[in-house]
Amino acid sequence: MCIIAMVLEGAVFGRIAEALTGKLTTHSTSFHKKILLRIIFTVIGMSVAMTFIGDVVVNVFSWGSFQQLAHQLAAQLHHRAAR
């Protein structure tokens, strides 16, 4: 899950944060203010992303789905061994 979030940060939310920072600042804006805005936008974006990623992982990949997958794999292995 963390790998997905890190890829999204670089590919999506980092670019969005950079664009928003560019719209809200000028060349005369201090470096510290630009960095602060970029950090705020990135953290907000990553929080939203992790909320949705966590929801998908919890609802799609539940313990029951792993148990079902394990039973299916065991049945296939047993069937192949019986041949």
N, CA, C and O atoms as a Maestro MAE file, in Angstrom:
{
 s_m_m2io_version
 :::
 2.0.0
}

f_m_ct {
 s_m_title
 :::
 protein
 m_atom[332] {
  # First column is atom index #
  i_m_mmod_type
  r_m_x_coord
  r_m_y_coord
  r_m_z_coord
  i_m_residue_number
  s_m_chain_name
  s_m_pdb_residue_name
  s_m_pdb_atom_name
  i_m_atomic_number
  :::
  1 25 0.819 -1.178 0.000 1 A "MET " " N  " 7
  2 3 0.000 0.000 0.000 1 A "MET " " CA " 6
  3 2 0.869 1.251 0.000 1 A "MET " " C  " 6
  4 15 0.533 2.237 -0.656 1 A "MET " " O  " 8
  5 25 1.972 1.222 0.721 2 A "CYS " " N  " 7
  6 3 2.848 2.386 0.759 2 A "CYS " " CA " 6
  7 2 3.504 2.633 -0.590 2 A "CYS " " C  " 6
  8 15 3.749 3.779 -0.965 2 A "CYS " " O  " 8
  9 25 3.787 1.565 -1.317 3 A "ILE " " N  " 7
  10 3 4.396 1.723 -2.635 3 A "ILE " " CA " 6
  11 2 3.421 2.429 -3.572 3 A "ILE " " C  " 6
  12 15 3.820 3.305 -4.340 3 A "ILE " " O  " 8
  13 25 2.160 2.056 -3.514 4 A "ILE " " N  " 7
  14 3 1.143 2.715 -4.340 4 A "ILE " " CA " 6
  15 2 1.085 4.200 -4.004 4 A "ILE " " C  " 6
  16 15 1.024 5.042 -4.899 4 A "ILE " " O  " 8
  17 25 1.104 4.515 -2.724 5 A "ALA " " N  " 7
  18 3 1.037 5.915 -2.297 5 A "ALA " " CA " 6
  19 2 2.263 6.698 -2.764 5 A "ALA " " C  " 6
  20 15 2.135 7.852 -3.175 5 A "ALA " " O  " 8
  21 25 3.438 6.094 -2.707 6 A "MET " " N  " 7
  22 3 4.651 6.798 -3.134 6 A "MET " " CA " 6
  23 2 4.644 7.045 -4.638 6 A "MET " " C  " 6
  24 15 5.105 8.091 -5.094 6 A "MET " " O  " 8
  25 25 4.136 6.108 -5.402 7 A "VAL " " N  " 7
  26 3 4.031 6.307 -6.852 7 A "VAL " " CA " 6
  27 2 3.035 7.419 -7.150 7 A "VAL " " C  " 6
  28 15 3.299 8.286 -7.982 7 A "VAL " " O  " 8
  29 25 1.889 7.395 -6.470 8 A "LEU " " N  " 7
  30 3 0.895 8.449 -6.668 8 A "LEU " " CA " 6
  31 2 1.425 9.812 -6.263 8 A "LEU " " C  " 6
  32 15 1.093 10.815 -6.894 8 A "LEU " " O  " 8
  33 25 2.236 9.865 -5.231 9 A "GLU " " N  " 7
  34 3 2.788 11.148 -4.789 9 A "GLU " " CA " 6
  35 2 3.636 11.758 -5.890 9 A "GLU " " C  " 6
  36 15 3.495 12.941 -6.200 9 A "GLU " " O  " 8
  37 25 4.506 10.970 -6.477 10 A "GLY " " N  " 7
  38 3 5.379 11.506 -7.517 10 A "GLY " " CA " 6
  39 2 4.660 11.782 -8.821 10 A "GLY " " C  " 6
  40 15 4.941 12.774 -9.494 10 A "GLY " " O  " 8
  41 25 3.733 10.910 -9.177 11 A "ALA " " N  " 7
  42 3 3.082 11.020 -10.479 11 A "ALA " " CA " 6
  43 2 1.895 11.978 -10.483 11 A "ALA " " C  " 6
  44 15 1.622 12.619 -11.497 11 A "ALA " " O  " 8
  45 25 1.195 12.080 -9.370 12 A "VAL " " N  " 7
  46 3 -0.040 12.859 -9.368 12 A "VAL " " CA " 6
  47 2 0.015 14.023 -8.383 12 A "VAL " " C  " 6
  48 15 -0.050 15.186 -8.781 12 A "VAL " " O  " 8
  49 25 0.135 13.705 -7.110 13 A "PHE " " N  " 7
  50 3 -0.041 14.737 -6.088 13 A "PHE " " CA " 6
  51 2 1.121 15.716 -6.014 13 A "PHE " " C  " 6
  52 15 0.924 16.882 -5.669 13 A "PHE " " O  " 8
  53 25 2.307 15.268 -6.329 14 A "GLY " " N  " 7
  54 3 3.438 16.194 -6.383 14 A "GLY " " CA " 6
  55 2 3.266 17.228 -7.482 14 A "GLY " " C  " 6
  56 15 3.591 18.401 -7.295 14 A "GLY " " O  " 8
  57 25 2.759 16.800 -8.614 15 A "ARG " " N  " 7
  58 3 2.519 17.720 -9.729 15 A "ARG " " CA " 6
  59 2 1.382 18.691 -9.413 15 A "ARG " " C  " 6
  60 15 1.455 19.876 -9.739 15 A "ARG " " O  " 8
  61 25 0.341 18.177 -8.780 16 A "ILE " " N  " 7
  62 3 -0.772 19.054 -8.386 16 A "ILE " " CA " 6
  63 2 -0.290 20.085 -7.376 16 A "ILE " " C  " 6
  64 15 -0.624 21.265 -7.483 16 A "ILE " " O  " 8
  65 25 0.492 19.645 -6.397 17 A "ALA " " N  " 7
  66 3 1.020 20.563 -5.382 17 A "ALA " " CA " 6
  67 2 1.909 21.620 -6.026 17 A "ALA " " C  " 6
  68 15 1.849 22.793 -5.658 17 A "ALA " " O  " 8
  69 25 2.722 21.213 -6.974 18 A "GLU " " N  " 7
  70 3 3.592 22.168 -7.665 18 A "GLU " " CA " 6
  71 2 2.766 23.195 -8.441 18 A "GLU " " C  " 6
  72 15 3.074 24.387 -8.413 18 A "GLU " " O  " 8
  73 25 1.711 22.733 -9.138 19 A "ALA " " N  " 7
  74 3 0.870 23.644 -9.912 19 A "ALA " " CA " 6
  75 2 0.131 24.628 -8.999 19 A "ALA " " C  " 6
  76 15 0.065 25.822 -9.294 19 A "ALA " " O  " 8
  77 25 -0.421 24.129 -7.897 20 A "LEU " " N  " 7
  78 3 -1.131 25.012 -6.972 20 A "LEU " " CA " 6
  79 2 -0.182 26.021 -6.331 20 A "LEU " " C  " 6
  80 15 -0.532 27.188 -6.156 20 A "LEU " " O  " 8
  81 25 1.003 25.570 -5.988 21 A "THR " " N  " 7
  82 3 1.996 26.474 -5.415 21 A "THR " " CA " 6
  83 2 2.379 27.546 -6.422 21 A "THR " " C  " 6
  84 15 2.525 28.716 -6.065 21 A "THR " " O  " 8
  85 25 2.542 27.151 -7.675 22 A "GLY " " N  " 7
  86 3 2.879 28.124 -8.712 22 A "GLY " " CA " 6
  87 2 1.792 29.162 -8.923 22 A "GLY " " C  " 6
  88 15 2.090 30.323 -9.205 22 A "GLY " " O  " 8
  89 25 0.528 28.755 -8.790 23 A "LYS " " N  " 7
  90 3 -0.579 29.704 -8.970 23 A "LYS " " CA " 6
  91 2 -0.707 30.673 -7.804 23 A "LYS " " C  " 6
  92 15 -1.163 31.802 -7.984 23 A "LYS " " O  " 8
  93 25 -0.311 30.245 -6.619 24 A "LEU " " N  " 7
  94 3 -0.493 31.076 -5.426 24 A "LEU " " CA " 6
  95 2 0.740 31.883 -5.043 24 A "LEU " " C  " 6
  96 15 0.696 32.654 -4.084 24 A "LEU " " O  " 8
  97 25 1.823 31.722 -5.766 25 A "THR " " N  " 7
  98 3 3.051 32.450 -5.436 25 A "THR " " CA " 6
  99 2 3.556 33.216 -6.654 25 A "THR " " C  " 6
  100 15 3.107 33.000 -7.780 25 A "THR " " O  " 8
  101 25 4.494 34.110 -6.399 26 A "THR " " N  " 7
  102 3 5.161 34.860 -7.474 26 A "THR " " CA " 6
  103 2 6.663 34.652 -7.338 26 A "THR " " C  " 6
  104 15 7.121 33.949 -6.439 26 A "THR " " O  " 8
  105 25 7.428 35.271 -8.241 27 A "HIS " " N  " 7
  106 3 8.893 35.149 -8.149 27 A "HIS " " CA " 6
  107 2 9.431 35.791 -6.879 27 A "HIS " " C  " 6
  108 15 10.478 35.385 -6.374 27 A "HIS " " O  " 8
  109 25 8.729 36.785 -6.363 28 A "SER " " N  " 7
  110 3 9.217 37.475 -5.169 28 A "SER " " CA " 6
  111 2 8.827 36.761 -3.872 28 A "SER " " C  " 6
  112 15 9.284 37.152 -2.798 28 A "SER " " O  " 8
  113 25 8.004 35.737 -3.952 29 A "THR " " N  " 7
  114 3 7.610 34.980 -2.758 29 A "THR " " CA " 6
  115 2 8.826 34.238 -2.214 29 A "THR " " C  " 6
  116 15 9.619 33.679 -2.971 29 A "THR " " O  " 8
  117 25 8.955 34.243 -0.909 30 A "SER " " N  " 7
  118 3 10.129 33.610 -0.305 30 A "SER " " CA " 6
  119 2 10.118 32.091 -0.506 30 A "SER " " C  " 6
  120 15 9.070 31.465 -0.670 30 A "SER " " O  " 8
  121 25 11.311 31.540 -0.487 31 A "PHE " " N  " 7
  122 3 11.490 30.101 -0.664 31 A "PHE " " CA " 6
  123 2 10.747 29.320 0.418 31 A "PHE " " C  " 6
  124 15 10.151 28.281 0.135 31 A "PHE " " O  " 8
  125 25 10.781 29.814 1.644 32 A "HIS " " N  " 7
  126 3 10.134 29.124 2.757 32 A "HIS " " CA " 6
  127 2 8.617 29.053 2.571 32 A "HIS " " C  " 6
  128 15 8.002 28.030 2.876 32 A "HIS " " O  " 8
  129 25 8.018 30.123 2.077 33 A "LYS " " N  " 7
  130 3 6.573 30.111 1.838 33 A "LYS " " CA " 6
  131 2 6.207 29.137 0.721 33 A "LYS " " C  " 6
  132 15 5.188 28.450 0.802 33 A "LYS " " O  " 8
  133 25 7.039 29.077 -0.323 34 A "LYS " " N  " 7
  134 3 6.777 28.133 -1.414 34 A "LYS " " CA " 6
  135 2 6.866 26.694 -0.938 34 A "LYS " " C  " 6
  136 15 6.021 25.866 -1.277 34 A "LYS " " O  " 8
  137 25 7.884 26.403 -0.157 35 A "ILE " " N  " 7
  138 3 8.056 25.045 0.379 35 A "ILE " " CA " 6
  139 2 6.901 24.691 1.307 35 A "ILE " " C  " 6
  140 15 6.380 23.577 1.254 35 A "ILE " " O  " 8
  141 25 6.498 25.634 2.159 36 A "LEU " " N  " 7
  142 3 5.383 25.381 3.079 36 A "LEU " " CA " 6
  143 2 4.101 25.069 2.314 36 A "LEU " " C  " 6
  144 15 3.393 24.123 2.661 36 A "LEU " " O  " 8
  145 25 3.793 25.847 1.282 37 A "LEU " " N  " 7
  146 3 2.596 25.571 0.490 37 A "LEU " " CA " 6
  147 2 2.679 24.215 -0.196 37 A "LEU " " C  " 6
  148 15 1.703 23.466 -0.228 37 A "LEU " " O  " 8
  149 25 3.844 23.906 -0.744 38 A "ARG " " N  " 7
  150 3 4.001 22.604 -1.424 38 A "ARG " " CA " 6
  151 2 3.807 21.452 -0.438 38 A "ARG " " C  " 6
  152 15 3.155 20.460 -0.765 38 A "ARG " " O  " 8
  153 25 4.361 21.575 0.746 39 A "ILE " " N  " 7
  154 3 4.205 20.529 1.763 39 A "ILE " " CA " 6
  155 2 2.740 20.384 2.160 39 A "ILE " " C  " 6
  156 15 2.233 19.268 2.271 39 A "ILE " " O  " 8
  157 25 2.059 21.510 2.373 40 A "ILE " " N  " 7
  158 3 0.647 21.455 2.775 40 A "ILE " " CA " 6
  159 2 -0.187 20.766 1.700 40 A "ILE " " C  " 6
  160 15 -0.990 19.886 2.012 40 A "ILE " " O  " 8
  161 25 -0.006 21.158 0.430 41 A "PHE " " N  " 7
  162 3 -0.788 20.556 -0.652 41 A "PHE " " CA " 6
  163 2 -0.452 19.075 -0.827 41 A "PHE " " C  " 6
  164 15 -1.342 18.268 -1.096 41 A "PHE " " O  " 8
  165 25 0.806 18.717 -0.679 42 A "THR " " N  " 7
  166 3 1.190 17.309 -0.818 42 A "THR " " CA " 6
  167 2 0.604 16.470 0.307 42 A "THR " " C  " 6
  168 15 0.106 15.371 0.063 42 A "THR " " O  " 8
  169 25 0.657 16.970 1.527 43 A "VAL " " N  " 7
  170 3 0.122 16.220 2.672 43 A "VAL " " CA " 6
  171 2 -1.391 16.044 2.545 43 A "VAL " " C  " 6
  172 15 -1.914 14.963 2.819 43 A "VAL " " O  " 8
  173 25 -2.089 17.088 2.136 44 A "ILE " " N  " 7
  174 3 -3.538 16.973 1.959 44 A "ILE " " CA " 6
  175 2 -3.861 15.957 0.858 44 A "ILE " " C  " 6
  176 15 -4.741 15.113 1.026 44 A "ILE " " O  " 8
  177 25 -3.148 16.043 -0.260 45 A "GLY " " N  " 7
  178 3 -3.370 15.090 -1.352 45 A "GLY " " CA " 6
  179 2 -3.071 13.663 -0.955 45 A "GLY " " C  " 6
  180 15 -3.821 12.753 -1.308 45 A "GLY " " O  " 8
  181 25 -1.989 13.452 -0.226 46 A "MET " " N  " 7
  182 3 -1.627 12.099 0.200 46 A "MET " " CA " 6
  183 2 -2.620 11.572 1.240 46 A "MET " " C  " 6
  184 15 -2.898 10.374 1.279 46 A "MET " " O  " 8
  185 25 -3.146 12.449 2.069 47 A "SER " " N  " 7
  186 3 -4.155 12.009 3.042 47 A "SER " " CA " 6
  187 2 -5.408 11.517 2.335 47 A "SER " " C  " 6
  188 15 -5.979 10.491 2.704 47 A "SER " " O  " 8
  189 25 -5.825 12.252 1.324 48 A "VAL " " N  " 7
  190 3 -6.998 11.835 0.544 48 A "VAL " " CA " 6
  191 2 -6.699 10.510 -0.165 48 A "VAL " " C  " 6
  192 15 -7.529 9.600 -0.164 48 A "VAL " " O  " 8
  193 25 -5.514 10.408 -0.768 49 A "ALA " " N  " 7
  194 3 -5.155 9.181 -1.486 49 A "ALA " " CA " 6
  195 2 -5.112 7.981 -0.549 49 A "ALA " " C  " 6
  196 15 -5.645 6.924 -0.885 49 A "ALA " " O  " 8
  197 25 -4.493 8.119 0.609 50 A "MET " " N  " 7
  198 3 -4.384 7.003 1.544 50 A "MET " " CA " 6
  199 2 -5.755 6.605 2.085 50 A "MET " " C  " 6
  200 15 -5.986 5.431 2.374 50 A "MET " " O  " 8
  201 25 -6.662 7.563 2.223 51 A "THR " " N  " 7
  202 3 -8.014 7.239 2.654 51 A "THR " " CA " 6
  203 2 -8.694 6.336 1.638 51 A "THR " " C  " 6
  204 15 -9.293 5.322 1.999 51 A "THR " " O  " 8
  205 25 -8.597 6.709 0.359 52 A "PHE " " N  " 7
  206 3 -9.231 5.897 -0.686 52 A "PHE " " CA " 6
  207 2 -8.507 4.565 -0.887 52 A "PHE " " C  " 6
  208 15 -9.155 3.536 -1.080 52 A "PHE " " O  " 8
  209 25 -7.184 4.572 -0.846 53 A "ILE " " N  " 7
  210 3 -6.422 3.328 -1.006 53 A "ILE " " CA " 6
  211 2 -6.748 2.367 0.141 53 A "ILE " " C  " 6
  212 15 -6.962 1.176 -0.084 53 A "ILE " " O  " 8
  213 25 -6.784 2.888 1.361 54 A "GLY " " N  " 7
  214 3 -7.114 2.053 2.515 54 A "GLY " " CA " 6
  215 2 -8.504 1.467 2.423 54 A "GLY " " C  " 6
  216 15 -8.719 0.306 2.770 54 A "GLY " " O  " 8
  217 25 -9.446 2.263 1.957 55 A "ASP " " N  " 7
  218 3 -10.818 1.785 1.805 55 A "ASP " " CA " 6
  219 2 -10.892 0.665 0.774 55 A "ASP " " C  " 6
  220 15 -11.581 -0.332 0.987 55 A "ASP " " O  " 8
  221 25 -10.194 0.823 -0.327 56 A "VAL " " N  " 7
  222 3 -10.185 -0.223 -1.365 56 A "VAL " " CA " 6
  223 2 -9.541 -1.491 -0.829 56 A "VAL " " C  " 6
  224 15 -10.061 -2.587 -1.041 56 A "VAL " " O  " 8
  225 25 -8.425 -1.357 -0.143 57 A "VAL " " N  " 7
  226 3 -7.729 -2.535 0.382 57 A "VAL " " CA " 6
  227 2 -8.598 -3.268 1.400 57 A "VAL " " C  " 6
  228 15 -8.672 -4.497 1.382 57 A "VAL " " O  " 8
  229 25 -9.242 -2.537 2.269 58 A "VAL " " N  " 7
  230 3 -10.066 -3.170 3.303 58 A "VAL " " CA " 6
  231 2 -11.283 -3.852 2.693 58 A "VAL " " C  " 6
  232 15 -11.628 -4.966 3.086 58 A "VAL " " O  " 8
  233 25 -11.932 -3.203 1.745 59 A "ASN " " N  " 7
  234 3 -13.169 -3.756 1.197 59 A "ASN " " CA " 6
  235 2 -12.938 -4.793 0.109 59 A "ASN " " C  " 6
  236 15 -13.751 -5.706 -0.040 59 A "ASN " " O  " 8
  237 25 -11.877 -4.686 -0.644 60 A "VAL " " N  " 7
  238 3 -11.624 -5.631 -1.730 60 A "VAL " " CA " 6
  239 2 -10.809 -6.819 -1.238 60 A "VAL " " C  " 6
  240 15 -11.111 -7.965 -1.569 60 A "VAL " " O  " 8
  241 25 -9.792 -6.548 -0.459 61 A "PHE " " N  " 7
  242 3 -8.894 -7.606 -0.001 61 A "PHE " " CA " 6
  243 2 -9.136 -7.904 1.466 61 A "PHE " " C  " 6
  244 15 -8.304 -7.577 2.312 61 A "PHE " " O  " 8
  245 25 -10.258 -8.514 1.774 62 A "SER " " N  " 7
  246 3 -10.565 -8.875 3.153 62 A "SER " " CA " 6
  247 2 -9.947 -10.236 3.479 62 A "SER " " C  " 6
  248 15 -9.433 -10.917 2.592 62 A "SER " " O  " 8
  249 25 -10.000 -10.625 4.748 63 A "TRP " " N  " 7
  250 3 -9.450 -11.909 5.179 63 A "TRP " " CA " 6
  251 2 -10.191 -13.059 4.502 63 A "TRP " " C  " 6
  252 15 -9.589 -14.079 4.168 63 A "TRP " " O  " 8
  253 25 -11.499 -12.892 4.300 64 A "GLY " " N  " 7
  254 3 -12.290 -13.932 3.649 64 A "GLY " " CA " 6
  255 2 -11.850 -14.177 2.217 64 A "GLY " " C  " 6
  256 15 -11.849 -15.319 1.758 64 A "GLY " " O  " 8
  257 25 -11.474 -13.120 1.503 65 A "SER " " N  " 7
  258 3 -11.018 -13.310 0.124 65 A "SER " " CA " 6
  259 2 -9.678 -14.044 0.096 65 A "SER " " C  " 6
  260 15 -9.432 -14.840 -0.811 65 A "SER " " O  " 8
  261 25 -8.808 -13.788 1.079 66 A "PHE " " N  " 7
  262 3 -7.539 -14.521 1.139 66 A "PHE " " CA " 6
  263 2 -7.768 -15.991 1.490 66 A "PHE " " C  " 6
  264 15 -7.097 -16.870 0.949 66 A "PHE " " O  " 8
  265 25 -8.704 -16.260 2.386 67 A "GLN " " N  " 7
  266 3 -9.022 -17.646 2.730 67 A "GLN " " CA " 6
  267 2 -9.596 -18.377 1.529 67 A "GLN " " C  " 6
  268 15 -9.247 -19.530 1.275 67 A "GLN " " O  " 8
  269 25 -10.476 -17.713 0.791 68 A "GLN " " N  " 7
  270 3 -11.060 -18.328 -0.393 68 A "GLN " " CA " 6
  271 2 -9.982 -18.615 -1.435 68 A "GLN " " C  " 6
  272 15 -9.992 -19.672 -2.066 68 A "GLN " " O  " 8
  273 25 -9.065 -17.688 -1.614 69 A "LEU " " N  " 7
  274 3 -7.971 -17.894 -2.558 69 A "LEU " " CA " 6
  275 2 -7.099 -19.071 -2.125 69 A "LEU " " C  " 6
  276 15 -6.695 -19.883 -2.958 69 A "LEU " " O  " 8
  277 25 -6.809 -19.166 -0.838 70 A "ALA " " N  " 7
  278 3 -5.990 -20.265 -0.332 70 A "ALA " " CA " 6
  279 2 -6.691 -21.609 -0.552 70 A "ALA " " C  " 6
  280 15 -6.045 -22.583 -0.936 70 A "ALA " " O  " 8
  281 25 -7.986 -21.671 -0.315 71 A "HIS " " N  " 7
  282 3 -8.733 -22.915 -0.533 71 A "HIS " " CA " 6
  283 2 -8.755 -23.299 -2.008 71 A "HIS " " C  " 6
  284 15 -8.630 -24.477 -2.341 71 A "HIS " " O  " 8
  285 25 -8.912 -22.331 -2.886 72 A "GLN " " N  " 7
  286 3 -8.908 -22.606 -4.316 72 A "GLN " " CA " 6
  287 2 -7.543 -23.121 -4.776 72 A "GLN " " C  " 6
  288 15 -7.462 -24.069 -5.557 72 A "GLN " " O  " 8
  289 25 -6.479 -22.494 -4.290 73 A "LEU " " N  " 7
  290 3 -5.140 -22.952 -4.657 73 A "LEU " " CA " 6
  291 2 -4.873 -24.358 -4.131 73 A "LEU " " C  " 6
  292 15 -4.289 -25.186 -4.830 73 A "LEU " " O  " 8
  293 25 -5.300 -24.624 -2.902 74 A "ALA " " N  " 7
  294 3 -5.112 -25.956 -2.337 74 A "ALA " " CA " 6
  295 2 -5.903 -26.999 -3.127 74 A "ALA " " C  " 6
  296 15 -5.412 -28.105 -3.351 74 A "ALA " " O  " 8
  297 25 -7.105 -26.661 -3.544 75 A "ALA " " N  " 7
  298 3 -7.915 -27.600 -4.333 75 A "ALA " " CA " 6
  299 2 -7.271 -27.872 -5.684 75 A "ALA " " C  " 6
  300 15 -7.277 -29.010 -6.154 75 A "ALA " " O  " 8
  301 25 -6.716 -26.842 -6.313 76 A "GLN " " N  " 7
  302 3 -6.046 -27.029 -7.600 76 A "GLN " " CA " 6
  303 2 -4.800 -27.890 -7.453 76 A "GLN " " C  " 6
  304 15 -4.545 -28.766 -8.280 76 A "GLN " " O  " 8
  305 25 -4.023 -27.644 -6.404 77 A "LEU " " N  " 7
  306 3 -2.827 -28.449 -6.173 77 A "LEU " " CA " 6
  307 2 -3.191 -29.894 -5.885 77 A "LEU " " C  " 6
  308 15 -2.522 -30.810 -6.362 77 A "LEU " " O  " 8
  309 25 -4.249 -30.108 -5.107 78 A "HIS " " N  " 7
  310 3 -4.698 -31.449 -4.797 78 A "HIS " " CA " 6
  311 2 -5.184 -32.163 -6.063 78 A "HIS " " C  " 6
  312 15 -4.917 -33.351 -6.248 78 A "HIS " " O  " 8
  313 25 -5.892 -31.442 -6.927 79 A "HIS " " N  " 7
  314 3 -6.387 -32.009 -8.171 79 A "HIS " " CA " 6
  315 2 -5.228 -32.395 -9.099 79 A "HIS " " C  " 6
  316 15 -5.270 -33.449 -9.735 79 A "HIS " " O  " 8
  317 25 -4.207 -31.556 -9.176 80 A "ARG " " N  " 7
  318 3 -3.044 -31.846 -10.015 80 A "ARG " " CA " 6
  319 2 -2.248 -33.017 -9.463 80 A "ARG " " C  " 6
  320 15 -1.722 -33.827 -10.225 80 A "ARG " " O  " 8
  321 25 -2.159 -33.110 -8.148 81 A "ALA " " N  " 7
  322 3 -1.415 -34.202 -7.528 81 A "ALA " " CA " 6
  323 2 -2.146 -35.530 -7.703 81 A "ALA " " C  " 6
  324 15 -1.506 -36.581 -7.733 81 A "ALA " " O  " 8
  325 25 -3.473 -35.503 -7.819 82 A "ALA " " N  " 7
  326 3 -4.264 -36.715 -7.961 82 A "ALA " " CA " 6
  327 2 -4.158 -37.293 -9.364 82 A "ALA " " C  " 6
  328 15 -4.475 -38.464 -9.576 82 A "ALA " " O  " 8
  329 25 -3.719 -36.491 -10.321 83 A "ARG " " N  " 7
  330 3 -3.600 -36.991 -11.713 83 A "ARG " " CA " 6
  331 2 -2.541 -37.999 -11.834 83 A "ARG " " C  " 6
  332 15 -2.307 -38.521 -12.925 83 A "ARG " " O  " 8
  :::
 }
 m_bond[331] {
  # First column is bond index #
  i_m_from
  i_m_to
  i_m_order
  :::
  1 1 2 1
  2 2 3 1
  3 3 4 2
  4 3 5 1
  5 5 6 1
  6 6 7 1
  7 7 8 2
  8 7 9 1
  9 9 10 1
  10 10 11 1
  11 11 12 2
  12 11 13 1
  13 13 14 1
  14 14 15 1
  15 15 16 2
  16 15 17 1
  17 17 18 1
  18 18 19 1
  19 19 20 2
  20 19 21 1
  21 21 22 1
  22 22 23 1
  23 23 24 2
  24 23 25 1
  25 25 26 1
  26 26 27 1
  27 27 28 2
  28 27 29 1
  29 29 30 1
  30 30 31 1
  31 31 32 2
  32 31 33 1
  33 33 34 1
  34 34 35 1
  35 35 36 2
  36 35 37 1
  37 37 38 1
  38 38 39 1
  39 39 40 2
  40 39 41 1
  41 41 42 1
  42 42 43 1
  43 43 44 2
  44 43 45 1
  45 45 46 1
  46 46 47 1
  47 47 48 2
  48 47 49 1
  49 49 50 1
  50 50 51 1
  51 51 52 2
  52 51 53 1
  53 53 54 1
  54 54 55 1
  55 55 56 2
  56 55 57 1
  57 57 58 1
  58 58 59 1
  59 59 60 2
  60 59 61 1
  61 61 62 1
  62 62 63 1
  63 63 64 2
  64 63 65 1
  65 65 66 1
  66 66 67 1
  67 67 68 2
  68 67 69 1
  69 69 70 1
  70 70 71 1
  71 71 72 2
  72 71 73 1
  73 73 74 1
  74 74 75 1
  75 75 76 2
  76 75 77 1
  77 77 78 1
  78 78 79 1
  79 79 80 2
  80 79 81 1
  81 81 82 1
  82 82 83 1
  83 83 84 2
  84 83 85 1
  85 85 86 1
  86 86 87 1
  87 87 88 2
  88 87 89 1
  89 89 90 1
  90 90 91 1
  91 91 92 2
  92 91 93 1
  93 93 94 1
  94 94 95 1
  95 95 96 2
  96 95 97 1
  97 97 98 1
  98 98 99 1
  99 99 100 2
  100 99 101 1
  101 101 102 1
  102 102 103 1
  103 103 104 2
  104 103 105 1
  105 105 106 1
  106 106 107 1
  107 107 108 2
  108 107 109 1
  109 109 110 1
  110 110 111 1
  111 111 112 2
  112 111 113 1
  113 113 114 1
  114 114 115 1
  115 115 116 2
  116 115 117 1
  117 117 118 1
  118 118 119 1
  119 119 120 2
  120 119 121 1
  121 121 122 1
  122 122 123 1
  123 123 124 2
  124 123 125 1
  125 125 126 1
  126 126 127 1
  127 127 128 2
  128 127 129 1
  129 129 130 1
  130 130 131 1
  131 131 132 2
  132 131 133 1
  133 133 134 1
  134 134 135 1
  135 135 136 2
  136 135 137 1
  137 137 138 1
  138 138 139 1
  139 139 140 2
  140 139 141 1
  141 141 142 1
  142 142 143 1
  143 143 144 2
  144 143 145 1
  145 145 146 1
  146 146 147 1
  147 147 148 2
  148 147 149 1
  149 149 150 1
  150 150 151 1
  151 151 152 2
  152 151 153 1
  153 153 154 1
  154 154 155 1
  155 155 156 2
  156 155 157 1
  157 157 158 1
  158 158 159 1
  159 159 160 2
  160 159 161 1
  161 161 162 1
  162 162 163 1
  163 163 164 2
  164 163 165 1
  165 165 166 1
  166 166 167 1
  167 167 168 2
  168 167 169 1
  169 169 170 1
  170 170 171 1
  171 171 172 2
  172 171 173 1
  173 173 174 1
  174 174 175 1
  175 175 176 2
  176 175 177 1
  177 177 178 1
  178 178 179 1
  179 179 180 2
  180 179 181 1
  181 181 182 1
  182 182 183 1
  183 183 184 2
  184 183 185 1
  185 185 186 1
  186 186 187 1
  187 187 188 2
  188 187 189 1
  189 189 190 1
  190 190 191 1
  191 191 192 2
  192 191 193 1
  193 193 194 1
  194 194 195 1
  195 195 196 2
  196 195 197 1
  197 197 198 1
  198 198 199 1
  199 199 200 2
  200 199 201 1
  201 201 202 1
  202 202 203 1
  203 203 204 2
  204 203 205 1
  205 205 206 1
  206 206 207 1
  207 207 208 2
  208 207 209 1
  209 209 210 1
  210 210 211 1
  211 211 212 2
  212 211 213 1
  213 213 214 1
  214 214 215 1
  215 215 216 2
  216 215 217 1
  217 217 218 1
  218 218 219 1
  219 219 220 2
  220 219 221 1
  221 221 222 1
  222 222 223 1
  223 223 224 2
  224 223 225 1
  225 225 226 1
  226 226 227 1
  227 227 228 2
  228 227 229 1
  229 229 230 1
  230 230 231 1
  231 231 232 2
  232 231 233 1
  233 233 234 1
  234 234 235 1
  235 235 236 2
  236 235 237 1
  237 237 238 1
  238 238 239 1
  239 239 240 2
  240 239 241 1
  241 241 242 1
  242 242 243 1
  243 243 244 2
  244 243 245 1
  245 245 246 1
  246 246 247 1
  247 247 248 2
  248 247 249 1
  249 249 250 1
  250 250 251 1
  251 251 252 2
  252 251 253 1
  253 253 254 1
  254 254 255 1
  255 255 256 2
  256 255 257 1
  257 257 258 1
  258 258 259 1
  259 259 260 2
  260 259 261 1
  261 261 262 1
  262 262 263 1
  263 263 264 2
  264 263 265 1
  265 265 266 1
  266 266 267 1
  267 267 268 2
  268 267 269 1
  269 269 270 1
  270 270 271 1
  271 271 272 2
  272 271 273 1
  273 273 274 1
  274 274 275 1
  275 275 276 2
  276 275 277 1
  277 277 278 1
  278 278 279 1
  279 279 280 2
  280 279 281 1
  281 281 282 1
  282 282 283 1
  283 283 284 2
  284 283 285 1
  285 285 286 1
  286 286 287 1
  287 287 288 2
  288 287 289 1
  289 289 290 1
  290 290 291 1
  291 291 292 2
  292 291 293 1
  293 293 294 1
  294 294 295 1
  295 295 296 2
  296 295 297 1
  297 297 298 1
  298 298 299 1
  299 299 300 2
  300 299 301 1
  301 301 302 1
  302 302 303 1
  303 303 304 2
  304 303 305 1
  305 305 306 1
  306 306 307 1
  307 307 308 2
  308 307 309 1
  309 309 310 1
  310 310 311 1
  311 311 312 2
  312 311 313 1
  313 313 314 1
  314 314 315 1
  315 315 316 2
  316 315 317 1
  317 317 318 1
  318 318 319 1
  319 319 320 2
  320 319 321 1
  321 321 322 1
  322 322 323 1
  323 323 324 2
  324 323 325 1
  325 325 326 1
  326 326 327 1
  327 327 328 2
  328 327 329 1
  329 329 330 1
  330 330 331 1
  331 331 332 2
  :::
 }
}
